[in-house]
């Protein structure tokens, strides 16, 4: 059977409602007229109009309710059943079941179909968020459990009275390093949570970016000097309006990573320039590099590759996530170019304004 056009159905309903309303108001007119003849009342014209209108509305409501209840009892009206799956789906979502999906084909009822699609989209997004939350909790638990296990294990070993001073000093050093690692993980977690919740104070001010980067490179001199690394630095005079404290975390993280993954006696290139109305910061090293597969994930929280020769297997896996969040906060972008055993190049683009 061919379906009627939805607009034809709506027009038919409109005609029916107009006819029904006209009958109710005509009935109210005849009722009041009959009442006035019996009681010999003769109210003013405006009073008659008000009384007729109120009585017409009351009759419409009463008769409509009776007819509607009768039709529902007979099963003639099933429109409200169209919303029942949506209501049930929302109740399941409220109870934590985000796997619910609705059929979004609702025939001629476009509004019901649109509601079903909106519910499906909401359930999908909530399901993805729940998976991310569970993965995050799992990763945090794993990262914190690792240093805690080391600390507990070596603390147990230190109870042995037969240890030599050298062994005791060695085990205490491991405990100290693991404690520092645990402290760094919790600090990075708090920092990332602050950035993602938009509670961080963002205070952009104009300052010389080249001076900031040069100062941070000198701050890291003990690290690159200890490995005999040559720092090839080319900093163009650049002024930027940004949050100096937040950006310092970006530069420090990238500089420290380049030093950490450079070989003994290697070379690190640092460039800062203006190009096409934006600011470019480029830092490259000749270290172990990053595989193409890993490059798509290195800015994710806690991402670590399983391969033995990779620069993302060390650290907490939060540093580059923080870098990405701060760069995004400044309306900038960051990208990486690398090949295994050929080093890596990180480029940060920032708007000049």
N, C-alpha and C positions, 0 to 999 in steps of 0.2 A: 504494500500500500504506500502510495506517495505521501511524504510528509508535507504538511502545510507550511507555508512560509511563516517564520516566527512573527514577522510584522503583521501578517493577516490575523494570527491568533491574538496578538496584543490589541489590534483594532477591534476584533470581535468582543474581547473582554471589556474594552472601553465602552462600546455601544451597549453591552448588557448592563454594565454598572450604571450608565446614564439612564437607561430605561427603568431599571430597578429603583434608582433614586427618585426618578420622576413619579413613579407609582406610589412610593412611600409619602412623598410630599403632597401628592394629590389626595391620598387617603387622609392625611392629617388635615387638609383643608376641609374635606367633607365631614370629618368627625367634629371639628370645631364648629362648623356651620350648624350641624345638627344639634350640638350642645347649646349653642347660642339661641336657637329657636325654642328649645325646651325650657330654658331658664329665662328667656326674654332679655338677655343681656345684649348690650350694643357697645362694645369697647371701641376705642379709637383705632384708626387704621394701622398706626405703627405698632400698637399693642397686638393687634391681630397677626401682623407679619412676624413679630417676635415669637408669639405663641405657636404659630404654624411651623416656623423654622425649627424650634426646639423639639416640637412633637414629631416632626419629620425625621430629625436626627435620631431621636429615641426609637422610633419605629424601625428605622434602617438598622440600627444596632441590634434590636431585639429579634427582628425577623431574620436578619443575616446570621445571627448566632444560632438560631433554631435550625435554619436551613443548612448551615455549615456543619453543625453537629450531626444532623440527620444524614448528610451526604458522607461524612467521615465514617459514621456507623455502618453505612451501606458499602463502604469501600470505594465510593465514587471520587473522593478527593485523596490523592496520595502525594501531593506536592511536598508536604512537610517531610515525607520519608526520604526525599532527595537529600536533605541536609543531615539525616541521621548518620550516614557513614562519616561525614565530616566531623560531626560532634563526637562520635566515638573515637575517631583518629586523634582529635585534639585531647581527649581524655587520656588516651594511651601515651601521647607525647608528654603530657603533664606528669604522667607516672614514670617517665624515664625511658619509655620504649620509643627509640628514634628510628626503628627499622620499618615503621608503618608507611605504606604507600597507597594512594588512592587512584582509581581509574579517573582520568581527567576528561573522558568523553561523556558529556551529559546531554546529548541530543540537542534539542532546541534551547535548552536553558544555559545560555552562555555564562551567566553569573555563577552558577553552580560549578561549571567546568573551570572557571577562573579561580574560584575558591579552592577547588581540589588541587590545581597546579600550585597555588601559593602554599598550601599545606605541605605538599610534597617537597617543595623547595626548602621550606623551613625545616622539615624533618631531616632532609639531606645535610643541610648546613649544621644542624645540631649534632647529627651523627658524626660528621667530620670533626667538629670541635671536641666531642667526647673522645674520639679516637686519639686526637692530638693531646688531650689532657692525660689520658691513660699512658700514652707513650712518654710524655714529659715526666710523669711521676715515676715511671719505670726507669727512665734514664737517670733522673736525679738520685733515685735509690741506689742504682748501680754505681754511679760516680762517687757517692758519699760512702757507700759500703766498702769500696776498695781501699781507700786510705785508712778507714777505721779498722779493717781487718789487719792491715800491716801494723798499725800502732798497737793493737791488742796482742798480736803475735809476738812482736819484738819486746813488748813490755813483759810478757810471760818469760821470754828468754832471759831478760835482765834479772829475774829472780834467782838465777843460778849463781851461787856464790863462787863457783869455780872459774868464772870468766876472767880472762886477762884484762888489764886496763885498756889495751888496744881494741879488743873485741867489744868491751863495754862502750868505748867511745864510738866505735863503728855503728853499733846498734842504736845508740842515742842519736847519732847523726841521721840515721834513717827515720827515726821517730820524729825528729825535728823537721825533716823534709816533708814527710807525709802530713804533719800538722799544718805546715805552710801551704801545702797543696789543698788540704781541706778548707783552710781559711780562704784561699783564693777562689775555690768553687762557690762557697757560700756568698762571698762578696760579689762575684760575677752574677750569681742568681738574683741577688737583691737588686743589683744594678739593672739587669735585664728586665726584671719585673717592674721596676720603676719606669723604665723607658716604655714598656708595652702598655702600661696603665695610664700613660700620659700625666703622671704625677711629677715627673722631673721638671725642675725649673729651667725653662728655656729662655735665656737672656742674650740675644744677639747684640753685639756691639762692634763698631769698626775697630780693626787693629791690623798690624802688619803680619800677614800669614808667614812670609818667608823668615822673619825673625823668630817666630814661634817654632817652626820646624828646625831651624838651625840650632836653637837652644836645646831642643829635645834630642837631636843627634849627638850634641856634646854631652848631654846627660847620660846617654847610653855608651859613652866612650869606654868605660871599663869592660863592657861586654865585647864590643867589636875589636878593641885593642888586645884583649886576652886571646882572641882567635887569630890575630894578625890579619884582620879583614881590612881591605882598602875601601874607604868610603868616597865614592865619586859623586860629589854634590854640586848641582847646578840649580840655584834658586833665583828666579826672577823676582824683582821687587813687586809684591802683590799686596794690596789692601783688600780686606773682606769684612763684611758685616755678618758675624756669626757668633755662636756661643764658644768662647775660647776654651773653657774648661772641657766641654764635651768633645770638641774637635781634637784636643790634646790626647784624649783616649784613643782616637782613631789613628793618629800618627804614631803614637807610642806602640800600639799593638802591631801595626804594619812594619815598623822599624825593627822591633824585637823579633818578629817572625822571620824577617829577612836575615837578621844576624844569626838566629837560632839554627836555621836550615841551610846556611851557607857553609861550605867546607872550610877547613883550616886554611888560612892564607887566601881566601876567596875575595870577591869584589861585589859591592852593593852600589847600585846606581840610584840616586834620588834626584828627581827633576820636578820643578814647579814652574808653571808658565801660564800665560793667558792665551786662549785660543777660541775663536768664534764666539766671543761674548761670554765665555765661561772660564773657570779656573780648572786647570788640570794638575793633579799630583800623581806622579808616576814613581814607583819603587820596584826595582827588579833585582833578583839575585841569580846565582848559578848553582843552586842547591839541587836537592833530589827531585824537585818538581812535583806537579800534581797531574794525575791522569785525567783524561777527558771526562770519564764517568764521574770522578770525584768532584770536578769543577762545578757540576750542576747542583751539588749539595753542600759545599763547604760553608755556606752562609746559614745553614740550618743549625738549630740548637743541638748540641751533643753529637753532631755527625762525625763519625770516625770510620775510615776505610779499614778493611780487613787485610789489605795487602801489606807485605813486610816492608816494601820500599815506598813509603809515602810520607809526606810531611804532615798529613792530617791525623796521624795515629797518636801524636803526642798532645799534651795539654788537656784542658777540660772540655773542649769543643764549644765553648761559649764566646771566646774572644771575637771571632769574625761575625758572630750573630749580633754582638753589641756594636761592632763597627758598622754593620749594615743598617742597624736601627738608627744610629746617630746620623749617618749619611742621609737616610730617608727623611729624618727630622729636619734636615737642612735643605730638603728638596733637591738632593743630589743623587748621583748614581755611582755604583762601584762595579768594576768588572775584573776578571782575572784571565790571563793568557798564560798557558804553561804546557810543557811536555815533560814526561818523566825523564829524569837525569839531565835536563837542560835548564833547570831553574824555573822561576815564576815571576810574572809581572802583574802587579796590582795597579789599577788606574782609578782614581777618584775624580769625579767631575762635580764641581760645585758652581751654582750660579753666583755671579759677581755681586748682584744686588741681594 
